[in-house]
Amino acid sequence: MQFEIVRLVYSEVEKEEKALNYSQREVLQYVEENDVKFVKLTFCDLYGNLKNISILSKELSTAFIYGFYVSARKITGFSELAEDDLMLFPDETTMTVLPWRPQQGRVVRFFCYIKYRNGNVFDGDGRYFLNKAVEVAKGKGYNFQFGTSCEFYLFKTTEEGIPTKIPHDFGGYCDVAPNDKGENVRREVCLTLEQMGVQPESSRHEGGPGQNEIDFKFLAPLSAADTFLSFKSTVKNIASQNGLFASFMPKPLFKNDGNGMHIHINATKNGLNIFKLDNNSFSEEAQQFAAGIMKRVNEMAIFTNSTANSYRRLGENSAPRYISWAHSDYSQLMRIPLSKKRGGEIILRSPDCACNPYFVIGLLIYACLEGVENKLKISKEVSENLVNLNRDLIKKYDVIPKDLGEAISYAQKSEFLKKYLPKEIYQVVIDERQAEWEEYKDISIDNRDVFEERKYFYSL
């Protein structure tokens, strides 16, 4: 009888081992051989806020096969979509050792796909949404790449570690030490990211006091979105270790520059770069990509600029306000630089770091594809400096939403969003952003700074 029980147990183990793919077996071997004790299963909520649960490393093989549960009811945006528990399935290709955790008894992190208990894909899983957009694009012969340029502020903290609004320094754009006190923090962030397999391209002090920027190379869409979230997490952790507080709030200092996330877009078709310069001009398809984004940018604003605070940034300190493009003017919504360095690109300048990168990048892919399918014509390049243009001349340009209320209005009328987003996701985002807007618009202008600090500063 005992022999039968043992044989049955081994039979179940064999079944589980067979269920693992080759890469998962390699990951488990690495975990066993490199003193990994804890595994963080990481995902983000509907609005891009990073979440995780920790499991002991011996539970990882089970998580690969059966997933690991989280309560949907306690996660922003998920509670309206799922009444039951959700299951996290680690993506074995995303394993990263967290360098800021102990090197004895190491901690590794995986980004996860999210499913219902019955195995069906959870509609709120942005990684699945983005993967689907990538497959649609590949079916049409396109392979996209994305890069990001991300801005953040560093602030001092009290002796108890509570964040203040006192900037880490009072340097300006591209300043050097000692005016630039963020140099060592940025260096540590970049070196830590390299240890994690993430390759930053450049870093600098930005225009605001205590403001910094780190740029990233082109990556496949899913890797670009994962990298963005890894970057935010790394900045937060390294800043904390240095006694500082990092904020990605779009407009943390209301009289200074805001934090943007410029998105760089490149693509090939059947292996050929459609952004390759030919006589200082791009292919017709590249121009149609840009036209598709410009057509849909207002409808996507509820995702690219998802908070009430986001609209404090737009239209100020060279952040875009008008739907326009140019090859070199940095005040435009979109830049299409005449440079061969990165193989050609579109740079969208309106998004900020409070977004969910999976949904934003996925929607941008669909907008580009629509531009080609509908053979959209790009508008004429804007040669004027829109920051200083007089009111009569500025009237000819369309504008992006002036506040969250307008962004919601565009989204409510958008057949584009209704076509590509799962119905439940679309409605939840509309409803939750509407509730935020109702709360915000009833606050007097004099008290909005306090509201925004309380709601966004400590969490973004």
Phi and psi in degrees as a GROMACS rama.xvg file:
@    title "Ramachandran Plot"
@    xaxis  label "Phi"
@    yaxis  label "Psi"
@TYPE xy
-62.5726  -39.2966  GLN-2
-61.1218  -40.51  PHE-3
-63.9828  -39.8673  GLU-4
-65.2126  -45.7779  ILE-5
-61.0411  -43.8531  VAL-6
-62.3209  -37.5019  ARG-7
-65.5615  -42.1482  LEU-8
-61.8039  -46.0304  VAL-9
-64.7137  -33.7794  TYR-10
-62.067  -41.4826  SER-11
-66.6113  -39.9434  GLU-12
-61.779  -43.6065  VAL-13
-61.174  -39.7471  GLU-14
-62.0612  -42.9594  LYS-15
-65.543  -41.5029  GLU-16
-62.3651  -39.2107  GLU-17
-67.3426  -27.5115  LYS-18
-73.5506  -18.1429  ALA-19
-80.8678  137.862  LEU-20
-84.4681  175.616  ASN-21
-60.3558  -44.728  TYR-22
-63.2066  -38.9366  SER-23
-64.7781  -38.6898  GLN-24
-64.3476  -39.6542  ARG-25
-62.4118  -41.8837  GLU-26
-62.044  -45.6853  VAL-27
-62.4633  -37.5227  LEU-28
-64.5442  -42.7685  GLN-29
-60.8852  -45.5703  TYR-30
-59.0545  -42.5304  VAL-31
-69.1556  -37.986  GLU-32
-86.3248  -11.5307  GLU-33
-119.792  28.3332  ASN-34
55.3107  41.8299  ASP-35
-86.4846  125.134  VAL-36
-109.125  -30.3441  LYS-37
-128.583  147.399  PHE-38
-126.572  126.12  VAL-39
-97.5828  120.459  LYS-40
-93.8823  111.041  LEU-41
-111.406  141.459  THR-42
-154.517  175.898  PHE-43
-128.836  155.033  CYS-44
-74.8636  -173.642  ASP-45
-62.0316  -21.9531  LEU-46
-110.806  14.9993  TYR-47
90.1784  6.0854  GLY-48
-79.3023  126.192  ASN-49
-72.4645  135.979  LEU-50
-131.204  158.922  LYS-51
-161.51  160.426  ASN-52
-125.323  152.388  ILE-53
-107.577  136.466  SER-54
-127.213  157.622  ILE-55
-69.451  147.473  LEU-56
-58.8174  -29.1869  SER-57
-68.3834  -13.4817  LYS-58
-90.8945  -2.9696  GLU-59
-64.922  -42.0058  LEU-60
-60.8492  -37.7523  SER-61
-65.4411  -40.5514  THR-62
-63.8943  -37.6086  ALA-63
-59.0453  -40.7941  PHE-64
-87.4632  -47.1797  ILE-65
-107.838  -10.5476  TYR-66
81.157  174.553  GLY-67
-136.731  134.781  PHE-68
-84.7448  150.053  TYR-69
-134.336  155.424  VAL-70
-85.5147  115.427  SER-71
-64.3538  -30.1476  ALA-72
-64.8344  -18.7898  ARG-73
-105.169  9.63532  LYS-74
-116.762  128.377  ILE-75
-57.0924  126.386  THR-76
87.3014  -23.4653  GLY-77
-86.6802  -29.7628  PHE-78
-63.223  -29.509  SER-79
-80.2878  -12.6716  GLU-80
-103.771  -23.9208  LEU-81
-146.176  126.956  ALA-82
-87.638  -25.821  GLU-83
-94.106  175.493  ASP-84
-65.1154  153.574  ASP-85
-111.581  156.207  LEU-86
-113.164  130.393  MET-87
-96.0448  126.095  LEU-88
-115.036  110.406  PHE-89
-63.6774  136.5  PRO-90
-85.9664  108.707  ASP-91
-62.3567  -21.5127  GLU-92
-75.3543  -8.17622  THR-93
-107.032  11.7637  THR-94
-59.2366  129.921  MET-95
-139.195  131.054  THR-96
-76.6495  132.661  VAL-97
-86.3335  106.252  LEU-98
-64.3059  -25.1986  PRO-99
-82.9976  -3.66209  TRP-100
-92.4855  165.897  ARG-101
-55.6434  144.196  PRO-102
-85.7532  -14.6991  GLN-103
-102.607  124.513  GLN-104
73.1206  54.6069  GLY-105
-60.0611  160.745  ARG-106
-121.494  128.35  VAL-107
-115.546  158.529  VAL-108
-128.353  141.528  ARG-109
-124.95  140.101  PHE-110
-78.8785  148.281  PHE-111
-122.973  151.26  CYS-112
-90.2183  153.321  TYR-113
-119.883  131.312  ILE-114
-133.455  162.056  LYS-115
-75.1158  168.011  TYR-116
-61.0539  -29.3929  ARG-117
-80.2807  1.90663  ASN-118
95.4994  -9.52759  GLY-119
-71.7062  149.953  ASN-120
-66.4959  136.892  VAL-121
-82.0604  126.289  PHE-122
-61.6155  -25.3145  ASP-123
-81.1786  1.93594  GLY-124
-80.5437  104.162  ASP-125
-65.0058  -30.3639  GLY-126
-64.6303  -38.7178  ARG-127
-67.6709  -41.8215  TYR-128
-58.6218  -44.8378  PHE-129
-67.8421  -43.2434  LEU-130
-58.2118  -38.33  ASN-131
-64.4699  -42.1153  LYS-132
-62.7119  -40.5023  ALA-133
-61.2223  -43.0474  VAL-134
-66.796  -37.4464  GLU-135
-60.963  -44.7716  VAL-136
-63.4003  -43.057  ALA-137
-62.8386  -35.4659  LYS-138
-62.7653  -22.2888  GLY-139
-100.072  6.77224  LYS-140
93.5284  4.50196  GLY-141
-104.282  138.176  TYR-142
-120.707  117.635  ASN-143
-92.5544  153.167  PHE-144
-134.001  145.881  GLN-145
-132.448  143.22  PHE-146
-128.642  159.903  GLY-147
-130.563  148.906  THR-148
-120.802  112.549  SER-149
-116.497  131.612  CYS-150
-108.053  147.404  GLU-151
-154.857  157.117  PHE-152
-104.979  147.08  TYR-153
-111.202  126.456  LEU-154
-120.35  153.001  PHE-155
-73.3926  158.715  LYS-156
-122.554  163.012  THR-157
-75.5584  175.046  THR-158
-60.1704  -26.184  GLU-159
-86.8712  0.505015  GLU-160
86.0728  11.5367  GLY-161
-82.1572  130.467  ILE-162
-62.6319  143.619  PRO-163
-116.851  176.848  THR-164
-99.6403  17.9671  LYS-165
-86.9864  116.832  ILE-166
-61.5261  151.042  PRO-167
-63.0283  -32.364  HIS-168
-151.69  -179.849  ASP-169
-124.616  33.2583  PHE-170
-74.2371  170.154  GLY-171
-122.454  -169.305  GLY-172
-57.4773  124.193  TYR-173
59.1166  23.0877  CYS-174
-65.5765  161.787  ASP-175
-114.108  167.818  VAL-176
-64.1731  146.248  ALA-177
-87.4252  -7.88389  PRO-178
-60.3877  -37.809  ASN-179
-89.7107  98.8365  ASP-180
-88.2413  -5.86628  LYS-181
-86.9128  -1.68564  GLY-182
-56.5176  -47.8161  GLU-183
-69.1385  -35.1894  ASN-184
-65.5922  -46.3763  VAL-185
-61.2419  -40.743  ARG-186
-59.933  -45.9088  ARG-187
-64.8088  -39.7581  GLU-188
-60.7723  -48.5256  VAL-189
-63.4103  -42.561  CYS-190
-67.3846  -36.864  LEU-191
-65.5861  -43.4237  THR-192
-61.0352  -39.6199  LEU-193
-61.0469  -39.8789  GLU-194
-61.7946  -26.9271  GLN-195
-89.6567  2.01226  MET-196
85.9391  12.4267  GLY-197
-103.751  133.952  VAL-198
-110.16  97.5076  GLN-199
-66.653  154.135  PRO-200
-101.355  -41.2293  GLU-201
-160.633  164.098  SER-202
-147.704  157.061  SER-203
-164.231  166.208  ARG-204
-79.7997  135.551  HIS-205
-96.0263  -172.452  GLU-206
-71.0252  -28.4032  GLY-207
-85.0342  159.05  GLY-208
-64.8674  124.848  PRO-209
75.9639  10.7787  GLY-210
-96.8327  139.061  GLN-211
-132.909  161.274  ASN-212
-141.713  140.084  GLU-213
-130.009  132.84  ILE-214
-110.62  151.436  ASP-215
-126.202  148.996  PHE-216
-70.0596  165.954  LYS-217
-63.8294  138.326  PHE-218
-139.461  163.72  LEU-219
-58.469  150.833  ALA-220
-50.8263  -48.9318  PRO-221
-65.9011  -40.9113  LEU-222
-64.672  -37.0148  SER-223
-63.6783  -42.2677  ALA-224
-68.092  -43.8222  ALA-225
-60.4524  -42.221  ASP-226
-62.1765  -41.3762  THR-227
-57.9012  -45.3586  PHE-228
-69.7157  -36.9144  LEU-229
-62.1103  -41.3592  SER-230
-60.1731  -49.187  PHE-231
-59.9307  -44.1201  LYS-232
-63.5586  -41.9408  SER-233
-64.6977  -45.62  THR-234
-57.809  -46.2625  VAL-235
-59.6491  -44.7367  LYS-236
-69.8215  -44.2536  ASN-237
-66.9536  -39.8387  ILE-238
-59.8029  -45.0062  ALA-239
-62.2905  -40.2009  SER-240
-65.3947  -22.4023  GLN-241
-98.4121  14.8136  ASN-242
72.3992  25.145  GLY-243
-122.504  170.233  LEU-244
-124.238  126.448  PHE-245
-99.2366  132.576  ALA-246
-123.622  128.814  SER-247
-102.414  10.8615  PHE-248
-53.3169  131.956  MET-249
-55.3467  -36.3393  PRO-250
-140.881  76.7612  LYS-251
-75.2281  -33.6525  PRO-252
-112.742  112.339  LEU-253
-71.236  -14.604  PHE-254
-104.189  3.56891  LYS-255
-122.579  179.819  ASN-256
-58.0569  148.153  ASP-257
-92.2986  169.845  GLY-258
-95.0879  117.126  ASN-259
-109.2  168.389  GLY-260
-129.527  95.8717  MET-261
-76.3351  129.565  HIS-262
-106.388  122.595  ILE-263
-99.0465  132.348  HIS-264
-126.37  131.099  ILE-265
-138.29  155.586  ASN-266
-153.866  152.972  ALA-267
-117.786  153.482  THR-268
-124.696  120.388  LYS-269
51.6769  38.482  ASN-270
87.5728  -6.41836  GLY-271
-104.594  133.818  LEU-272
-71.8029  113.293  ASN-273
-78.9387  -7.00703  ILE-274
-98.6378  4.23189  PHE-275
-63.3546  130.369  LYS-276
-68.884  134.802  LEU-277
-131.441  108.494  ASP-278
56.2034  44.025  ASN-279
61.1074  29.6186  ASN-280
-143.479  156.529  SER-281
-94.5055  165.701  PHE-282
-65.2712  162.642  SER-283
-61.636  -37.08  GLU-284
-64.549  -41.0695  GLU-285
-60.6546  -41.3623  ALA-286
-65.8687  -35.2847  GLN-287
-68.7194  -34.8876  GLN-288
-56.2313  -50.62  PHE-289
-61.2919  -41.5281  ALA-290
-64.322  -37.2322  ALA-291
-63.4764  -41.5887  GLY-292
-65.521  -44.4877  ILE-293
-63.9124  -32.7935  MET-294
-67.6711  -36.0408  LYS-295
-103.408  1.21676  ARG-296
-60.8681  -37.1556  VAL-297
-70.5082  -34.4239  ASN-298
-70.4857  -29.0277  GLU-299
-86.1428  -6.33809  MET-300
-59.3969  -31.2351  ALA-301
-64.9299  -18.1121  ILE-302
-100.73  -42.5932  PHE-303
-74.0585  -28.3558  THR-304
-135.929  81.8863  ASN-305
-92.2616  -3.42289  SER-306
-119.389  162.555  THR-307
-62.4889  -34.4869  ALA-308
-67.3653  -25.9872  ASN-309
-55.1263  -33.486  SER-310
-86.0752  -5.13018  TYR-311
-74.2919  -25.7549  ARG-312
-81.4425  -43.0077  ARG-313
-65.7275  133.995  LEU-314
87.9324  1.16768  GLY-315
-125.589  149.14  GLU-316
50.7816  46.3089  ASN-317
72.4712  2.70705  SER-318
-70.8542  143.854  ALA-319
-67.8121  150.356  PRO-320
-128.946  -28.9824  ARG-321
-109.607  152.447  TYR-322
-84.9717  92.5777  ILE-323
-151.666  166.626  SER-324
-144.939  160.577  TRP-325
-158.646  164.395  ALA-326
-76.5038  -31.4007  HIS-327
-134.719  -17.0922  SER-328
-74.4689  122.857  ASP-329
-80.804  -1.80882  TYR-330
-91.5685  -2.88119  SER-331
-80.7179  160.573  GLN-332
-61.8367  -40.4151  LEU-333
-134.211  135.903  MET-334
-110.862  140.277  ARG-335
-126.919  80.0654  ILE-336
-66.3493  142.781  PRO-337
-87.7872  70.0613  LEU-338
-132.23  140.592  SER-339
-94.6714  -4.66906  LYS-340
-59.3028  -48.8398  LYS-341
-100.801  11.7863  ARG-342
80.6988  13.7638  GLY-343
91.3383  147.847  GLY-344
-169.511  162.433  GLU-345
-106.905  138.424  ILE-346
-120.269  113.049  ILE-347
-92.6389  124.649  LEU-348
-105.767  -2.08628  ARG-349
-82.2696  -31.6235  SER-350
-62.5679  160.858  PRO-351
-130.622  172.56  ASP-352
-77.8957  1.79786  CYS-353
-85.721  4.44686  ALA-354
-86.366  166.433  CYS-355
-90.6678  109.966  ASN-356
-65.7352  -28.1134  PRO-357
-66.8276  -46.0854  TYR-358
-70.6419  -38.3414  PHE-359
-64.1694  -49.4117  VAL-360
-66.5123  -39.0769  ILE-361
-60.7864  -44.7147  GLY-362
-65.6729  -36.1392  LEU-363
-63.9902  -38.3906  LEU-364
-61.3075  -46.6668  ILE-365
-63.1487  -38.6777  TYR-366
-64.7177  -41.796  ALA-367
-61.564  -44.9634  CYS-368
-63.6331  -39.1757  LEU-369
-61.8628  -38.2735  GLU-370
-58.4446  -40.671  GLY-371
-72.9287  -46.3239  VAL-372
-60.5454  -37.1279  GLU-373
-95.7507  3.76394  ASN-374
50.7836  48.1424  LYS-375
-69.2538  145.389  LEU-376
-98.7583  131.795  LYS-377
-73.8081  145.13  ILE-378
-68.1933  168.332  SER-379
-68.0535  142.603  LYS-380
-60.1535  139.252  GLU-381
-92.693  120.323  VAL-382
-95.2454  -17.5751  SER-383
-78.8128  154.242  GLU-384
-83.047  105.989  ASN-385
-69.85  -17.4593  LEU-386
-65.4859  -38.13  VAL-387
-108.846  6.79987  ASN-388
-70.4628  141.936  LEU-389
-73.4232  163.752  ASN-390
-61.5141  -38.1772  ARG-391
-63.8789  -41.9394  ASP-392
-74.9085  -29.1762  LEU-393
-74.4448  -19.8896  ILE-394
-62.1336  -22.4358  LYS-395
-76.6476  -9.27299  LYS-396
-100.725  137.147  TYR-397
-71.2667  152.638  ASP-398
-115.723  155.693  VAL-399
-84.7693  163.271  ILE-400
-52.7779  139.253  PRO-401
-83.0605  -18.2272  LYS-402
-158.291  175.614  ASP-403
-63.0726  -33.3689  LEU-404
-59.7108  -43.9271  GLY-405
-67.418  -38.1937  GLU-406
-61.6695  -40.8179  ALA-407
-62.6995  -42.4777  ILE-408
-60.3496  -43.9457  SER-409
-62.2485  -42.0349  TYR-410
-66.0743  -37.4483  ALA-411
-63.8409  -30.1209  GLN-412
-94.4996  0.645322  LYS-413
-83.6417  111.548  SER-414
-72.6089  -25.9351  GLU-415
-61.8484  -51.5439  PHE-416
-64.501  -40.5133  LEU-417
-64.6851  -30.005  LYS-418
-73.668  -40.6079  LYS-419
-101.652  -25.775  TYR-420
-88.7803  143.568  LEU-421
-55.7063  140.161  PRO-422
-53.4729  -43.5374  LYS-423
-66.8041  -38.7143  GLU-424
-63.5473  -47.1232  ILE-425
-54.5591  -47.8941  TYR-426
-71.0819  -38.1725  GLN-427
-63.3117  -44.7634  VAL-428
-61.799  -45.3851  VAL-429
-58.2378  -49.2867  ILE-430
-64.8107  -43.6764  ASP-431
-72.3918  -38.0706  GLU-432
-69.0219  -34.0154  ARG-433
-64.2756  -41.0338  GLN-434
-63.8893  -39.9009  ALA-435
-65.0592  -41.3071  GLU-436
-66.0954  -40.5194  TRP-437
-61.1701  -40.2585  GLU-438
-66.5137  -40.8335  GLU-439
-73.3671  -45.1699  TYR-440
-68.7146  -20.5182  LYS-441
-84.0312  -5.9962  ASP-442
-86.6921  135.569  ILE-443
-62.2711  150.475  SER-444
-55.5969  -37.3038  ILE-445
-64.9992  -24.2949  ASP-446
-103.577  -0.0508538  ASN-447
-68.6846  -32.5454  ARG-448
-59.1409  -42.9425  ASP-449
-66.2663  -42.5247  VAL-450
-60.468  -47.3574  PHE-451
-66.1768  -38.6155  GLU-452
-62.3003  -45.1287  GLU-453
-65.658  -39.984  ARG-454
-83.1082  -32.9844  LYS-455
-117.318  -36.061  TYR-456
-59.6328  -45.0719  PHE-457
-82.3475  -13.5993  TYR-458
-110.705  -18.9104  SER-459
